[in-house]
Amino acid sequence: MLSSAPTRLNTQTDDAVSRIVIQGGATLRGNVRVSGAKNATLPIMAAALLTDEPCTLENVPMLEDIFVMTDLLRILGAEVEIDESNHRVRIHARDIKTHCAPQELVERMRASFLVSGPVLARTGKLQTGAPGGCKLGSRPVDVDVRGFKRMGAEVFVGDGYYKMDAGRLVGAEIYMDYPSHTGTENLLMAATLARGSTTIVNAASEPEIIGLGNALREMGARVHGVGTPHIRVDGVERLRGFHTAIIPDRLEAGTFAIGAVVSKGEVVLERVAESDMLPLTYKLREAGAQVWWSESSMMVRSGKRLEPVEIQALPFPGFPTDLQAAFAVLMTQAEGTSRVFERVFNDRLRYIGELRKMGAQAEQVTSQEARFTGPTPLTGADVSALDIRSGACLILAGLIAEGQSSVDQIHHVRRGYEDIVGKFSSLGADISYV
Ligand code: EPU
């Protein structure tokens, strides 16, 4: 289906599907083809604003967040065509018609703030609402804003919005106080059209940022060191269009891998990048699961017994904060006490209250530390997805719980997981939307 009409604005509120119901107890077996990564797609869609030439993205997951970004790009003046059945998006930002990113979109999805770097670089101006997104603790954008200032932007911070004026940005030396994922992407994109060279020190090095760097290179940007903490960008006068394929979603793959282990099954994840999965692979093996690779397929099988482990969620290549909640389900089944230290976000353990409704022996020690004692049989319950990843965690818990579980607020999950019900069903789970 080819669509160019902006029809998606109300998907969050008028969604007919609000719950997922699971009958626990199935053993997951089979193959899953992993979708393209949401968090790699969003910055590359924003990067299409850097050029007046057409850009094509392949392997795009068809998710709510992609449609929010589509709406935003259209408001800014880009033509966007979505070919849902072929997972393809075409963007043509011949002109940027406005430099104002509306507050309601930026509030709804933090990644909307990713248009800041490209719009500022292309038009010399920007007005945007302060970003919202999942409630995981404080989520400032001061790293981005300080970087834009270093590149010559005058920044006015109003009540819930930012206004920036820059003319052409100028290259600068930027030290990031924190290796922010979105911050690195914003500054990297802004620097491509700046006059002179920019260095970004203490940059984030997540695989999604490497995906963005590759697309920018294809556009003719002169970027070096992407994927390391030290990036250099030599600004150019103009950029070309690109045709790029989105990298596999390491977070979706990780969720299914953990599902295989906790359900005592065996799953093959197709089209995954081994290097992107290393932190999870280490921890799965340490817990006693078996993981092996054949080219781009990852095979995961549960061990006879699961050992307790400690995970520390950190920027890549640390353990991904986005898999921390899913891994907690595995911890409830390990023999002994496991510990989680969430070091990226300061309030990302709220799902523990929901897991406890299902019988998990889980204790939140501080807002960033938790203990899980197992093995504990879980029982079906009515629980709520509090954000994208806690929703995935509760679905995994429902898969192994005795009886029926119902997970509501499922619009969160639909922001991040393409066809999660279809994929779990194909592995043998008894799961459906209500
Ligand atoms: N931070 C600062 N100052 C800043 C920016 C961030 O202190 O100026 C702190 C935040 O307070 C937070 C931490 O840094 O505690 C992480 O923030 P970061 O900016 O790195 O994260 P993000 O860019 O907002 C992206 C992903 C998240 C993922 C994190 C961490 C996208 C669209 N989002 O968020 O994904 O959890 O990086 O890897 O790429 C998700 O997909 O469910 C999701 C939340």
Residues whose N, C-alpha, C, O or C-beta is under 5 A from the ligand:
A	BS01	EPU	N39 A111 S138 R139 P140 V141 D142 V143 D144 Y178 P179 S180 H181 T182 G183 T321 D322 V344 F345 N346 I388 R389
